[in-house]
Amino acid sequence: MRRKVLSKQLLRSGTSVGANIREAQNAQSKPDFIHKLSIAQKECDETLYWIELLNQSGFISTDEFVSINDDAKELLRMLRSAIITSKTTHNL
């Protein structure tokens, strides 16, 4: 049962990242763009949390964890960079 709950949470937060990035692409203003990317950033960080729990609970192997975790951390870095750049170049 725990595995199912953790997996559902991971699916929800993981898919939310992409949905919020898509929304940012259609933002109505720069502040809206930054806001939507900020939500994607939070969801990505939450996804990392669920991945860690799945690993610590033994539901995914260390190899699976490392691969997924590395990809998610890279995405998180890209989102943070895009947010910082957008704020800096648009004086927000």
PDB file of N, CA, C and O in Angstrom:
ATOM      1  N   MET A   1       0.820  -1.197   0.000  1.00  0.00           N
ATOM      2  CA  MET A   1       0.000   0.000   0.000  1.00  0.00           C
ATOM      3  C   MET A   1       0.863   1.260   0.000  1.00  0.00           C
ATOM      4  O   MET A   1       0.576   2.209  -0.729  1.00  0.00           O
ATOM      5  N   ARG A   2       1.919   1.272   0.814  1.00  0.00           N
ATOM      6  CA  ARG A   2       2.800   2.443   0.855  1.00  0.00           C
ATOM      7  C   ARG A   2       3.401   2.730  -0.514  1.00  0.00           C
ATOM      8  O   ARG A   2       3.516   3.885  -0.924  1.00  0.00           O
ATOM      9  N   ARG A   3       3.781   1.670  -1.214  1.00  0.00           N
ATOM     10  CA  ARG A   3       4.383   1.842  -2.534  1.00  0.00           C
ATOM     11  C   ARG A   3       3.405   2.533  -3.483  1.00  0.00           C
ATOM     12  O   ARG A   3       3.795   3.409  -4.256  1.00  0.00           O
ATOM     13  N   LYS A   4       2.144   2.138  -3.420  1.00  0.00           N
ATOM     14  CA  LYS A   4       1.129   2.724  -4.292  1.00  0.00           C
ATOM     15  C   LYS A   4       0.938   4.208  -3.973  1.00  0.00           C
ATOM     16  O   LYS A   4       0.831   5.031  -4.881  1.00  0.00           O
ATOM     17  N   VAL A   5       0.897   4.542  -2.697  1.00  0.00           N
ATOM     18  CA  VAL A   5       0.722   5.938  -2.268  1.00  0.00           C
ATOM     19  C   VAL A   5       1.916   6.775  -2.731  1.00  0.00           C
ATOM     20  O   VAL A   5       1.738   7.855  -3.295  1.00  0.00           O
ATOM     21  N   LEU A   6       3.127   6.279  -2.493  1.00  0.00           N
ATOM     22  CA  LEU A   6       4.328   7.010  -2.894  1.00  0.00           C
ATOM     23  C   LEU A   6       4.387   7.168  -4.411  1.00  0.00           C
ATOM     24  O   LEU A   6       4.744   8.233  -4.913  1.00  0.00           O
ATOM     25  N   SER A   7       4.043   6.121  -5.129  1.00  0.00           N
ATOM     26  CA  SER A   7       4.063   6.159  -6.591  1.00  0.00           C
ATOM     27  C   SER A   7       3.060   7.167  -7.134  1.00  0.00           C
ATOM     28  O   SER A   7       3.354   7.888  -8.088  1.00  0.00           O
ATOM     29  N   LYS A   8       1.875   7.219  -6.528  1.00  0.00           N
ATOM     30  CA  LYS A   8       0.867   8.191  -6.969  1.00  0.00           C
ATOM     31  C   LYS A   8       1.349   9.617  -6.736  1.00  0.00           C
ATOM     32  O   LYS A   8       1.158  10.489  -7.584  1.00  0.00           O
ATOM     33  N   GLN A   9       1.969   9.851  -5.595  1.00  0.00           N
ATOM     34  CA  GLN A   9       2.475  11.186  -5.292  1.00  0.00           C
ATOM     35  C   GLN A   9       3.583  11.569  -6.287  1.00  0.00           C
ATOM     36  O   GLN A   9       3.638  12.704  -6.762  1.00  0.00           O
ATOM     37  N   LEU A  10       4.448  10.618  -6.587  1.00  0.00           N
ATOM     38  CA  LEU A  10       5.525  10.860  -7.545  1.00  0.00           C
ATOM     39  C   LEU A  10       4.946  11.173  -8.927  1.00  0.00           C
ATOM     40  O   LEU A  10       5.405  12.098  -9.597  1.00  0.00           O
ATOM     41  N   LEU A  11       3.959  10.421  -9.346  1.00  0.00           N
ATOM     42  CA  LEU A  11       3.315  10.655 -10.639  1.00  0.00           C
ATOM     43  C   LEU A  11       2.671  12.039 -10.679  1.00  0.00           C
ATOM     44  O   LEU A  11       2.805  12.758 -11.668  1.00  0.00           O
ATOM     45  N   ARG A  12       1.977  12.409  -9.612  1.00  0.00           N
ATOM     46  CA  ARG A  12       1.302  13.703  -9.559  1.00  0.00           C
ATOM     47  C   ARG A  12       2.300  14.853  -9.642  1.00  0.00           C
ATOM     48  O   ARG A  12       2.139  15.758 -10.462  1.00  0.00           O
ATOM     49  N   SER A  13       3.330  14.823  -8.799  1.00  0.00           N
ATOM     50  CA  SER A  13       4.283  15.936  -8.794  1.00  0.00           C
ATOM     51  C   SER A  13       5.143  15.938 -10.059  1.00  0.00           C
ATOM     52  O   SER A  13       5.458  16.999 -10.599  1.00  0.00           O
ATOM     53  N   GLY A  14       5.515  14.766 -10.520  1.00  0.00           N
ATOM     54  CA  GLY A  14       6.360  14.673 -11.714  1.00  0.00           C
ATOM     55  C   GLY A  14       5.671  15.190 -12.964  1.00  0.00           C
ATOM     56  O   GLY A  14       6.288  15.890 -13.767  1.00  0.00           O
ATOM     57  N   THR A  15       4.405  14.856 -13.136  1.00  0.00           N
ATOM     58  CA  THR A  15       3.684  15.331 -14.315  1.00  0.00           C
ATOM     59  C   THR A  15       3.322  16.805 -14.183  1.00  0.00           C
ATOM     60  O   THR A  15       3.148  17.491 -15.190  1.00  0.00           O
ATOM     61  N   SER A  16       3.209  17.292 -12.966  1.00  0.00           N
ATOM     62  CA  SER A  16       2.914  18.697 -12.744  1.00  0.00           C
ATOM     63  C   SER A  16       4.056  19.589 -13.218  1.00  0.00           C
ATOM     64  O   SER A  16       3.822  20.718 -13.649  1.00  0.00           O
ATOM     65  N   VAL A  17       5.274  19.097 -13.144  1.00  0.00           N
ATOM     66  CA  VAL A  17       6.427  19.874 -13.615  1.00  0.00           C
ATOM     67  C   VAL A  17       6.235  20.234 -15.085  1.00  0.00           C
ATOM     68  O   VAL A  17       6.312  21.404 -15.461  1.00  0.00           O
ATOM     69  N   GLY A  18       5.987  19.237 -15.899  1.00  0.00           N
ATOM     70  CA  GLY A  18       5.807  19.475 -17.328  1.00  0.00           C
ATOM     71  C   GLY A  18       4.602  20.346 -17.628  1.00  0.00           C
ATOM     72  O   GLY A  18       4.655  21.206 -18.508  1.00  0.00           O
ATOM     73  N   ALA A  19       3.517  20.128 -16.902  1.00  0.00           N
ATOM     74  CA  ALA A  19       2.302  20.922 -17.121  1.00  0.00           C
ATOM     75  C   ALA A  19       2.556  22.398 -16.816  1.00  0.00           C
ATOM     76  O   ALA A  19       2.079  23.272 -17.540  1.00  0.00           O
ATOM     77  N   ASN A  20       3.296  22.674 -15.762  1.00  0.00           N
ATOM     78  CA  ASN A  20       3.575  24.070 -15.409  1.00  0.00           C
ATOM     79  C   ASN A  20       4.583  24.711 -16.354  1.00  0.00           C
ATOM     80  O   ASN A  20       4.506  25.912 -16.611  1.00  0.00           O
ATOM     81  N   ILE A  21       5.513  23.940 -16.866  1.00  0.00           N
ATOM     82  CA  ILE A  21       6.424  24.471 -17.878  1.00  0.00           C
ATOM     83  C   ILE A  21       5.634  24.816 -19.138  1.00  0.00           C
ATOM     84  O   ILE A  21       5.881  25.851 -19.758  1.00  0.00           O
ATOM     85  N   ARG A  22       4.697  23.969 -19.518  1.00  0.00           N
ATOM     86  CA  ARG A  22       3.848  24.239 -20.677  1.00  0.00           C
ATOM     87  C   ARG A  22       3.031  25.508 -20.455  1.00  0.00           C
ATOM     88  O   ARG A  22       2.897  26.331 -21.360  1.00  0.00           O
ATOM     89  N   GLU A  23       2.488  25.664 -19.259  1.00  0.00           N
ATOM     90  CA  GLU A  23       1.738  26.880 -18.945  1.00  0.00           C
ATOM     91  C   GLU A  23       2.632  28.110 -19.019  1.00  0.00           C
ATOM     92  O   GLU A  23       2.193  29.165 -19.477  1.00  0.00           O
ATOM     93  N   ALA A  24       3.872  27.990 -18.576  1.00  0.00           N
ATOM     94  CA  ALA A  24       4.802  29.117 -18.628  1.00  0.00           C
ATOM     95  C   ALA A  24       5.055  29.550 -20.070  1.00  0.00           C
ATOM     96  O   ALA A  24       5.219  30.738 -20.347  1.00  0.00           O
ATOM     97  N   GLN A  25       5.085  28.587 -20.980  1.00  0.00           N
ATOM     98  CA  GLN A  25       5.289  28.915 -22.386  1.00  0.00           C
ATOM     99  C   GLN A  25       4.159  29.778 -22.931  1.00  0.00           C
ATOM    100  O   GLN A  25       4.347  30.503 -23.908  1.00  0.00           O
ATOM    101  N   ASN A  26       3.011  29.707 -22.318  1.00  0.00           N
ATOM    102  CA  ASN A  26       1.846  30.481 -22.751  1.00  0.00           C
ATOM    103  C   ASN A  26       1.497  31.592 -21.762  1.00  0.00           C
ATOM    104  O   ASN A  26       0.358  32.056 -21.713  1.00  0.00           O
ATOM    105  N   ALA A  27       2.474  32.006 -20.987  1.00  0.00           N
ATOM    106  CA  ALA A  27       2.240  33.034 -19.971  1.00  0.00           C
ATOM    107  C   ALA A  27       1.801  34.341 -20.610  1.00  0.00           C
ATOM    108  O   ALA A  27       2.152  34.652 -21.748  1.00  0.00           O
ATOM    109  N   GLN A  28       1.030  35.090 -19.851  1.00  0.00           N
ATOM    110  CA  GLN A  28       0.506  36.364 -20.346  1.00  0.00           C
ATOM    111  C   GLN A  28       1.458  37.528 -20.099  1.00  0.00           C
ATOM    112  O   GLN A  28       1.299  38.600 -20.684  1.00  0.00           O
ATOM    113  N   SER A  29       2.439  37.321 -19.239  1.00  0.00           N
ATOM    114  CA  SER A  29       3.404  38.375 -18.921  1.00  0.00           C
ATOM    115  C   SER A  29       4.666  37.729 -18.343  1.00  0.00           C
ATOM    116  O   SER A  29       4.680  36.541 -18.021  1.00  0.00           O
ATOM    117  N   LYS A  30       5.716  38.529 -18.220  1.00  0.00           N
ATOM    118  CA  LYS A  30       6.944  38.010 -17.617  1.00  0.00           C
ATOM    119  C   LYS A  30       6.723  37.569 -16.170  1.00  0.00           C
ATOM    120  O   LYS A  30       7.196  36.498 -15.789  1.00  0.00           O
ATOM    121  N   PRO A  31       6.023  38.356 -15.353  1.00  0.00           N
ATOM    122  CA  PRO A  31       5.765  37.885 -13.985  1.00  0.00           C
ATOM    123  C   PRO A  31       4.971  36.568 -13.968  1.00  0.00           C
ATOM    124  O   PRO A  31       5.218  35.707 -13.124  1.00  0.00           O
ATOM    125  N   ASP A  32       4.034  36.415 -14.886  1.00  0.00           N
ATOM    126  CA  ASP A  32       3.261  35.173 -14.982  1.00  0.00           C
ATOM    127  C   ASP A  32       4.167  34.018 -15.384  1.00  0.00           C
ATOM    128  O   ASP A  32       4.050  32.917 -14.846  1.00  0.00           O
ATOM    129  N   PHE A  33       5.075  34.265 -16.333  1.00  0.00           N
ATOM    130  CA  PHE A  33       6.052  33.263 -16.770  1.00  0.00           C
ATOM    131  C   PHE A  33       6.899  32.799 -15.585  1.00  0.00           C
ATOM    132  O   PHE A  33       7.073  31.601 -15.365  1.00  0.00           O
ATOM    133  N   ILE A  34       7.418  33.756 -14.832  1.00  0.00           N
ATOM    134  CA  ILE A  34       8.261  33.437 -13.680  1.00  0.00           C
ATOM    135  C   ILE A  34       7.464  32.678 -12.619  1.00  0.00           C
ATOM    136  O   ILE A  34       7.963  31.725 -12.021  1.00  0.00           O
ATOM    137  N   HIS A  35       6.238  33.104 -12.396  1.00  0.00           N
ATOM    138  CA  HIS A  35       5.389  32.429 -11.413  1.00  0.00           C
ATOM    139  C   HIS A  35       5.159  30.964 -11.789  1.00  0.00           C
ATOM    140  O   HIS A  35       5.259  30.078 -10.941  1.00  0.00           O
ATOM    141  N   LYS A  36       4.858  30.721 -13.041  1.00  0.00           N
ATOM    142  CA  LYS A  36       4.582  29.348 -13.472  1.00  0.00           C
ATOM    143  C   LYS A  36       5.849  28.484 -13.413  1.00  0.00           C
ATOM    144  O   LYS A  36       5.790  27.313 -13.037  1.00  0.00           O
ATOM    145  N   LEU A  37       6.987  29.067 -13.786  1.00  0.00           N
ATOM    146  CA  LEU A  37       8.240  28.322 -13.655  1.00  0.00           C
ATOM    147  C   LEU A  37       8.571  28.054 -12.192  1.00  0.00           C
ATOM    148  O   LEU A  37       9.149  27.019 -11.863  1.00  0.00           O
ATOM    149  N   SER A  38       8.206  28.983 -11.317  1.00  0.00           N
ATOM    150  CA  SER A  38       8.437  28.791  -9.881  1.00  0.00           C
ATOM    151  C   SER A  38       7.601  27.635  -9.334  1.00  0.00           C
ATOM    152  O   SER A  38       8.055  26.883  -8.472  1.00  0.00           O
ATOM    153  N   ILE A  39       6.391  27.504  -9.838  1.00  0.00           N
ATOM    154  CA  ILE A  39       5.558  26.365  -9.441  1.00  0.00           C
ATOM    155  C   ILE A  39       6.192  25.070  -9.941  1.00  0.00           C
ATOM    156  O   ILE A  39       6.250  24.081  -9.209  1.00  0.00           O
ATOM    157  N   ALA A  40       6.668  25.074 -11.187  1.00  0.00           N
ATOM    158  CA  ALA A  40       7.342  23.888 -11.738  1.00  0.00           C
ATOM    159  C   ALA A  40       8.560  23.527 -10.895  1.00  0.00           C
ATOM    160  O   ALA A  40       8.827  22.350 -10.654  1.00  0.00           O
ATOM    161  N   GLN A  41       9.298  24.543 -10.447  1.00  0.00           N
ATOM    162  CA  GLN A  41      10.468  24.314  -9.601  1.00  0.00           C
ATOM    163  C   GLN A  41      10.077  23.632  -8.293  1.00  0.00           C
ATOM    164  O   GLN A  41      10.729  22.680  -7.866  1.00  0.00           O
ATOM    165  N   LYS A  42       9.024  24.115  -7.666  1.00  0.00           N
ATOM    166  CA  LYS A  42       8.557  23.512  -6.409  1.00  0.00           C
ATOM    167  C   LYS A  42       8.110  22.075  -6.620  1.00  0.00           C
ATOM    168  O   LYS A  42       8.401  21.203  -5.802  1.00  0.00           O
ATOM    169  N   GLU A  43       7.406  21.828  -7.713  1.00  0.00           N
ATOM    170  CA  GLU A  43       6.948  20.466  -8.013  1.00  0.00           C
ATOM    171  C   GLU A  43       8.128  19.541  -8.302  1.00  0.00           C
ATOM    172  O   GLU A  43       8.108  18.368  -7.929  1.00  0.00           O
ATOM    173  N   CYS A  44       9.149  20.068  -8.964  1.00  0.00           N
ATOM    174  CA  CYS A  44      10.344  19.271  -9.246  1.00  0.00           C
ATOM    175  C   CYS A  44      11.053  18.899  -7.948  1.00  0.00           C
ATOM    176  O   CYS A  44      11.508  17.768  -7.780  1.00  0.00           O
ATOM    177  N   ASP A  45      11.140  19.854  -7.041  1.00  0.00           N
ATOM    178  CA  ASP A  45      11.762  19.580  -5.746  1.00  0.00           C
ATOM    179  C   ASP A  45      10.949  18.551  -4.962  1.00  0.00           C
ATOM    180  O   ASP A  45      11.511  17.677  -4.302  1.00  0.00           O
ATOM    181  N   GLU A  46       9.621  18.663  -5.040  1.00  0.00           N
ATOM    182  CA  GLU A  46       8.767  17.673  -4.379  1.00  0.00           C
ATOM    183  C   GLU A  46       8.969  16.286  -4.998  1.00  0.00           C
ATOM    184  O   GLU A  46       8.977  15.277  -4.292  1.00  0.00           O
ATOM    185  N   THR A  47       9.131  16.249  -6.307  1.00  0.00           N
ATOM    186  CA  THR A  47       9.378  14.981  -6.999  1.00  0.00           C
ATOM    187  C   THR A  47      10.660  14.336  -6.477  1.00  0.00           C
ATOM    188  O   THR A  47      10.713  13.123  -6.274  1.00  0.00           O
ATOM    189  N   LEU A  48      11.685  15.148  -6.264  1.00  0.00           N
ATOM    190  CA  LEU A  48      12.930  14.630  -5.686  1.00  0.00           C
ATOM    191  C   LEU A  48      12.683  13.995  -4.320  1.00  0.00           C
ATOM    192  O   LEU A  48      13.258  12.957  -3.993  1.00  0.00           O
ATOM    193  N   TYR A  49      11.831  14.625  -3.537  1.00  0.00           N
ATOM    194  CA  TYR A  49      11.480  14.091  -2.220  1.00  0.00           C
ATOM    195  C   TYR A  49      10.852  12.702  -2.341  1.00  0.00           C
ATOM    196  O   TYR A  49      11.239  11.779  -1.624  1.00  0.00           O
ATOM    197  N   TRP A  50       9.884  12.556  -3.246  1.00  0.00           N
ATOM    198  CA  TRP A  50       9.208  11.266  -3.398  1.00  0.00           C
ATOM    199  C   TRP A  50      10.161  10.202  -3.937  1.00  0.00           C
ATOM    200  O   TRP A  50      10.064   9.033  -3.562  1.00  0.00           O
ATOM    201  N   ILE A  51      11.071  10.599  -4.807  1.00  0.00           N
ATOM    202  CA  ILE A  51      12.071   9.658  -5.317  1.00  0.00           C
ATOM    203  C   ILE A  51      12.956   9.175  -4.171  1.00  0.00           C
ATOM    204  O   ILE A  51      13.263   7.987  -4.070  1.00  0.00           O
ATOM    205  N   GLU A  52      13.361  10.101  -3.316  1.00  0.00           N
ATOM    206  CA  GLU A  52      14.178   9.731  -2.155  1.00  0.00           C
ATOM    207  C   GLU A  52      13.434   8.753  -1.247  1.00  0.00           C
ATOM    208  O   GLU A  52      14.010   7.767  -0.786  1.00  0.00           O
ATOM    209  N   LEU A  53      12.162   9.028  -0.994  1.00  0.00           N
ATOM    210  CA  LEU A  53      11.375   8.120  -0.147  1.00  0.00           C
ATOM    211  C   LEU A  53      11.228   6.738  -0.778  1.00  0.00           C
ATOM    212  O   LEU A  53      11.327   5.723  -0.089  1.00  0.00           O
ATOM    213  N   LEU A  54      10.993   6.702  -2.076  1.00  0.00           N
ATOM    214  CA  LEU A  54      10.886   5.404  -2.754  1.00  0.00           C
ATOM    215  C   LEU A  54      12.189   4.623  -2.625  1.00  0.00           C
ATOM    216  O   LEU A  54      12.174   3.407  -2.434  1.00  0.00           O
ATOM    217  N   ASN A  55      13.303   5.317  -2.728  1.00  0.00           N
ATOM    218  CA  ASN A  55      14.598   4.662  -2.589  1.00  0.00           C
ATOM    219  C   ASN A  55      14.835   4.194  -1.157  1.00  0.00           C
ATOM    220  O   ASN A  55      15.242   3.055  -0.930  1.00  0.00           O
ATOM    221  N   GLN A  56      14.581   5.074  -0.193  1.00  0.00           N
ATOM    222  CA  GLN A  56      14.805   4.732   1.213  1.00  0.00           C
ATOM    223  C   GLN A  56      13.891   3.599   1.680  1.00  0.00           C
ATOM    224  O   GLN A  56      14.242   2.840   2.584  1.00  0.00           O
ATOM    225  N   SER A  57      12.729   3.495   1.065  1.00  0.00           N
ATOM    226  CA  SER A  57      11.787   2.435   1.418  1.00  0.00           C
ATOM    227  C   SER A  57      12.103   1.125   0.711  1.00  0.00           C
ATOM    228  O   SER A  57      11.477   0.101   0.984  1.00  0.00           O
ATOM    229  N   GLY A  58      13.077   1.158  -0.199  1.00  0.00           N
ATOM    230  CA  GLY A  58      13.467  -0.050  -0.919  1.00  0.00           C
ATOM    231  C   GLY A  58      12.569  -0.385  -2.099  1.00  0.00           C
ATOM    232  O   GLY A  58      12.622  -1.499  -2.622  1.00  0.00           O
ATOM    233  N   PHE A  59      11.742   0.572  -2.526  1.00  0.00           N
ATOM    234  CA  PHE A  59      10.826   0.315  -3.631  1.00  0.00           C
ATOM    235  C   PHE A  59      11.475   0.509  -4.992  1.00  0.00           C
ATOM    236  O   PHE A  59      10.979  -0.002  -5.997  1.00  0.00           O
ATOM    237  N   ILE A  60      12.590   1.249  -5.031  1.00  0.00           N
ATOM    238  CA  ILE A  60      13.376   1.346  -6.259  1.00  0.00           C
ATOM    239  C   ILE A  60      14.827   1.065  -5.913  1.00  0.00           C
ATOM    240  O   ILE A  60      15.270   1.317  -4.792  1.00  0.00           O
ATOM    241  N   SER A  61      15.558   0.546  -6.874  1.00  0.00           N
ATOM    242  CA  SER A  61      16.957   0.197  -6.635  1.00  0.00           C
ATOM    243  C   SER A  61      17.819   1.452  -6.591  1.00  0.00           C
ATOM    244  O   SER A  61      17.393   2.531  -7.002  1.00  0.00           O
ATOM    245  N   THR A  62      19.013   1.293  -6.094  1.00  0.00           N
ATOM    246  CA  THR A  62      19.951   2.404  -6.036  1.00  0.00           C
ATOM    247  C   THR A  62      20.268   2.904  -7.433  1.00  0.00           C
ATOM    248  O   THR A  62      20.365   4.113  -7.648  1.00  0.00           O
ATOM    249  N   ASP A  63      20.432   1.997  -8.384  1.00  0.00           N
ATOM    250  CA  ASP A  63      20.704   2.395  -9.770  1.00  0.00           C
ATOM    251  C   ASP A  63      19.554   3.212 -10.348  1.00  0.00           C
ATOM    252  O   ASP A  63      19.779   4.227 -11.006  1.00  0.00           O
ATOM    253  N   GLU A  64      18.327   2.772 -10.106  1.00  0.00           N
ATOM    254  CA  GLU A  64      17.159   3.525 -10.582  1.00  0.00           C
ATOM    255  C   GLU A  64      17.122   4.898  -9.922  1.00  0.00           C
ATOM    256  O   GLU A  64      16.888   5.913 -10.578  1.00  0.00           O
ATOM    257  N   PHE A  65      17.353   4.910  -8.628  1.00  0.00           N
ATOM    258  CA  PHE A  65      17.338   6.164  -7.879  1.00  0.00           C
ATOM    259  C   PHE A  65      18.356   7.152  -8.437  1.00  0.00           C
ATOM    260  O   PHE A  65      18.026   8.310  -8.695  1.00  0.00           O
ATOM    261  N   VAL A  66      19.585   6.699  -8.622  1.00  0.00           N
ATOM    262  CA  VAL A  66      20.653   7.586  -9.080  1.00  0.00           C
ATOM    263  C   VAL A  66      20.304   8.181 -10.445  1.00  0.00           C
ATOM    264  O   VAL A  66      20.466   9.381 -10.665  1.00  0.00           O
ATOM    265  N   SER A  67      19.831   7.348 -11.343  1.00  0.00           N
ATOM    266  CA  SER A  67      19.489   7.825 -12.685  1.00  0.00           C
ATOM    267  C   SER A  67      18.369   8.859 -12.656  1.00  0.00           C
ATOM    268  O   SER A  67      18.496   9.939 -13.232  1.00  0.00           O
ATOM    269  N   ILE A  68      17.284   8.526 -11.989  1.00  0.00           N
ATOM    270  CA  ILE A  68      16.129   9.422 -11.926  1.00  0.00           C
ATOM    271  C   ILE A  68      16.475  10.681 -11.134  1.00  0.00           C
ATOM    272  O   ILE A  68      16.122  11.787 -11.544  1.00  0.00           O
ATOM    273  N   ASN A  69      17.148  10.526 -10.029  1.00  0.00           N
ATOM    274  CA  ASN A  69      17.520  11.646  -9.173  1.00  0.00           C
ATOM    275  C   ASN A  69      18.429  12.626  -9.921  1.00  0.00           C
ATOM    276  O   ASN A  69      18.238  13.839  -9.841  1.00  0.00           O
ATOM    277  N   ASP A  70      19.405  12.102 -10.638  1.00  0.00           N
ATOM    278  CA  ASP A  70      20.311  12.966 -11.395  1.00  0.00           C
ATOM    279  C   ASP A  70      19.552  13.785 -12.439  1.00  0.00           C
ATOM    280  O   ASP A  70      19.792  14.982 -12.592  1.00  0.00           O
ATOM    281  N   ASP A  71      18.642  13.134 -13.152  1.00  0.00           N
ATOM    282  CA  ASP A  71      17.844  13.838 -14.162  1.00  0.00           C
ATOM    283  C   ASP A  71      16.966  14.914 -13.529  1.00  0.00           C
ATOM    284  O   ASP A  71      16.878  16.027 -14.046  1.00  0.00           O
ATOM    285  N   ALA A  72      16.322  14.589 -12.422  1.00  0.00           N
ATOM    286  CA  ALA A  72      15.446  15.544 -11.752  1.00  0.00           C
ATOM    287  C   ALA A  72      16.238  16.727 -11.200  1.00  0.00           C
ATOM    288  O   ALA A  72      15.776  17.866 -11.264  1.00  0.00           O
ATOM    289  N   LYS A  73      17.428  16.464 -10.660  1.00  0.00           N
ATOM    290  CA  LYS A  73      18.261  17.547 -10.142  1.00  0.00           C
ATOM    291  C   LYS A  73      18.726  18.464 -11.265  1.00  0.00           C
ATOM    292  O   LYS A  73      18.802  19.679 -11.085  1.00  0.00           O
ATOM    293  N   GLU A  74      19.033  17.891 -12.413  1.00  0.00           N
ATOM    294  CA  GLU A  74      19.435  18.701 -13.562  1.00  0.00           C
ATOM    295  C   GLU A  74      18.274  19.580 -14.024  1.00  0.00           C
ATOM    296  O   GLU A  74      18.470  20.757 -14.326  1.00  0.00           O
ATOM    297  N   LEU A  75      17.091  19.025 -14.077  1.00  0.00           N
ATOM    298  CA  LEU A  75      15.907  19.805 -14.440  1.00  0.00           C
ATOM    299  C   LEU A  75      15.682  20.929 -13.427  1.00  0.00           C
ATOM    300  O   LEU A  75      15.368  22.056 -13.810  1.00  0.00           O
ATOM    301  N   LEU A  76      15.840  20.629 -12.155  1.00  0.00           N
ATOM    302  CA  LEU A  76      15.683  21.639 -11.106  1.00  0.00           C
ATOM    303  C   LEU A  76      16.686  22.777 -11.295  1.00  0.00           C
ATOM    304  O   LEU A  76      16.332  23.946 -11.143  1.00  0.00           O
ATOM    305  N   ARG A  77      17.927  22.444 -11.624  1.00  0.00           N
ATOM    306  CA  ARG A  77      18.951  23.470 -11.873  1.00  0.00           C
ATOM    307  C   ARG A  77      18.569  24.331 -13.079  1.00  0.00           C
ATOM    308  O   ARG A  77      18.746  25.549 -13.048  1.00  0.00           O
ATOM    309  N   MET A  78      18.053  23.715 -14.126  1.00  0.00           N
ATOM    310  CA  MET A  78      17.656  24.474 -15.318  1.00  0.00           C
ATOM    311  C   MET A  78      16.492  25.414 -15.007  1.00  0.00           C
ATOM    312  O   MET A  78      16.468  26.557 -15.464  1.00  0.00           O
ATOM    313  N   LEU A  79      15.528  24.926 -14.225  1.00  0.00           N
ATOM    314  CA  LEU A  79      14.400  25.779 -13.855  1.00  0.00           C
ATOM    315  C   LEU A  79      14.871  26.967 -13.018  1.00  0.00           C
ATOM    316  O   LEU A  79      14.466  28.103 -13.261  1.00  0.00           O
ATOM    317  N   ARG A  80      15.721  26.701 -12.041  1.00  0.00           N
ATOM    318  CA  ARG A  80      16.241  27.783 -11.197  1.00  0.00           C
ATOM    319  C   ARG A  80      16.994  28.809 -12.039  1.00  0.00           C
ATOM    320  O   ARG A  80      16.844  30.014 -11.839  1.00  0.00           O
ATOM    321  N   SER A  81      17.790  28.335 -12.964  1.00  0.00           N
ATOM    322  CA  SER A  81      18.555  29.228 -13.828  1.00  0.00           C
ATOM    323  C   SER A  81      17.628  30.087 -14.687  1.00  0.00           C
ATOM    324  O   SER A  81      17.851  31.288 -14.834  1.00  0.00           O
ATOM    325  N   ALA A  82      16.596  29.473 -15.250  1.00  0.00           N
ATOM    326  CA  ALA A  82      15.646  30.217 -16.089  1.00  0.00           C
ATOM    327  C   ALA A  82      14.921  31.278 -15.276  1.00  0.00           C
ATOM    328  O   ALA A  82      14.692  32.387 -15.759  1.00  0.00           O
ATOM    329  N   ILE A  83      14.563  30.945 -14.052  1.00  0.00           N
ATOM    330  CA  ILE A  83      13.876  31.909 -13.179  1.00  0.00           C
ATOM    331  C   ILE A  83      14.806  33.078 -12.850  1.00  0.00           C
ATOM    332  O   ILE A  83      14.411  34.239 -12.961  1.00  0.00           O
ATOM    333  N   ILE A  84      16.020  32.774 -12.452  1.00  0.00           N
ATOM    334  CA  ILE A  84      16.990  33.823 -12.101  1.00  0.00           C
ATOM    335  C   ILE A  84      17.270  34.712 -13.301  1.00  0.00           C
ATOM    336  O   ILE A  84      17.286  35.937 -13.178  1.00  0.00           O
ATOM    337  N   THR A  85      17.491  34.107 -14.459  1.00  0.00           N
ATOM    338  CA  THR A  85      17.751  34.875 -15.674  1.00  0.00           C
ATOM    339  C   THR A  85      16.575  35.773 -16.018  1.00  0.00           C
ATOM    340  O   THR A  85      16.757  36.941 -16.363  1.00  0.00           O
ATOM    341  N   SER A  86      15.371  35.229 -15.925  1.00  0.00           N
ATOM    342  CA  SER A  86      14.174  36.020 -16.237  1.00  0.00           C
ATOM    343  C   SER A  86      14.021  37.183 -15.274  1.00  0.00           C
ATOM    344  O   SER A  86      13.665  38.287 -15.686  1.00  0.00           O
ATOM    345  N   LYS A  87      14.282  36.951 -14.015  1.00  0.00           N
ATOM    346  CA  LYS A  87      14.177  38.036 -13.022  1.00  0.00           C
ATOM    347  C   LYS A  87      15.236  39.094 -13.269  1.00  0.00           C
ATOM    348  O   LYS A  87      14.953  40.288 -13.178  1.00  0.00           O
ATOM    349  N   THR A  88      16.445  38.672 -13.580  1.00  0.00           N
ATOM    350  CA  THR A  88      17.568  39.581 -13.771  1.00  0.00           C
ATOM    351  C   THR A  88      17.404  40.426 -15.037  1.00  0.00           C
ATOM    352  O   THR A  88      17.627  41.637 -15.018  1.00  0.00           O
ATOM    353  N   THR A  89      17.019  39.787 -16.114  1.00  0.00           N
ATOM    354  CA  THR A  89      16.928  40.507 -17.391  1.00  0.00           C
ATOM    355  C   THR A  89      15.687  41.370 -17.501  1.00  0.00           C
ATOM    356  O   THR A  89      15.571  42.203 -18.400  1.00  0.00           O
ATOM    357  N   HIS A  90      14.770  41.165 -16.587  1.00  0.00           N
ATOM    358  CA  HIS A  90      13.523  41.937 -16.639  1.00  0.00           C
ATOM    359  C   HIS A  90      13.283  42.735 -15.361  1.00  0.00           C
ATOM    360  O   HIS A  90      12.172  43.192 -15.093  1.00  0.00           O
ATOM    361  N   ASN A  91      14.359  42.893 -14.575  1.00  0.00           N
ATOM    362  CA  ASN A  91      14.310  43.718 -13.349  1.00  0.00           C
ATOM    363  C   ASN A  91      13.118  43.409 -12.454  1.00  0.00           C
ATOM    364  O   ASN A  91      12.400  44.314 -12.030  1.00  0.00           O
ATOM    365  N   LEU A  92      12.913  42.125 -12.168  1.00  0.00           N
ATOM    366  CA  LEU A  92      11.805  41.736 -11.283  1.00  0.00           C
ATOM    367  C   LEU A  92      12.331  41.261  -9.949  1.00  0.00           C
ATOM    368  O   LEU A  92      11.549  40.892  -9.073  1.00  0.00           O
TER     369      LEU A  92
END
